[in-house]
Structure formats: C-alpha cells, structure tokens
Amino acid sequence: MSTATLTATLTHTAALARLGHALSDTTRAGVLLALREAPSYPSDLADALGVSRQVMSNQLACLRGCGLVEAVPEGRRTRYRLADEHLAPALDELLRVVLYVEPGCCAGGRCTCAA
C-alpha cells in the first residue's frame, strides 16, 4: 500500500469514526435525523427530543466538533443545520440499509440486535 493510499485510508477511517461517534448516542442521532428535515433551534430540538437545553447544548457542541452540524447566528438566536448537503441523503440511505438488514431490531424502543 502506498503512502498516499494509507493517508487517504486513515483520513477516511477518522471520518467514519466521527460519524460513528455521533450516531452512538440516541440524542445526537435524533438531532441529525431532525436536521436532515430542516434547520432548527436548540430549544426546539430539546423539546422534540425530550431532553434539557443543557443536554442539547452539549450534544450540539459534540456534533459541531465532529464537523456534522454548523451554527448559523440569527440575531440573538442560533439555528443549527447539517454542515454538508450530502449528509441528509447519506443518513436516509444508512437508515434504509440498517432497516433492511434487521427491520424489527429496535421495534418498541428495545434493541434486540445484540441479543
């Protein structure tokens, strides 16, 4: 394997690891799924996902750090959106793959995939 190929592979691995980290938390995954529909304010996301505003702030900071969402100042408020236009269709495709592999895995809120 050439040095250039190895560097690209390591870059790709790091990018996928960031996405995996983001998706490993149900609140962060919920934020990404919500933002694929439309940009939103932290308070609206917190209400929709049933978490405190502090929890939402922490999760949005994590997603910003992963490079997956960006903050857009709007006067005294800040709205969040996906950082890249390719992310929404990628999440849709990932959902199709996961649901195809095991459509009933997490039915009723209880994951049986690892059981």
Buried (B, 14 or more C-beta within 10 A) or exposed (E): EEEEEEEEEEEEEEEEEBBEBBBEEEBBBBBBBBBBEEBBBBEBBBEEBEBEEEEBEBBBEBBBEBBBBBBEEEEEEEBBBBBEEEBBEEBEEEEEEEEEEEEEBEEEEEEEEEE
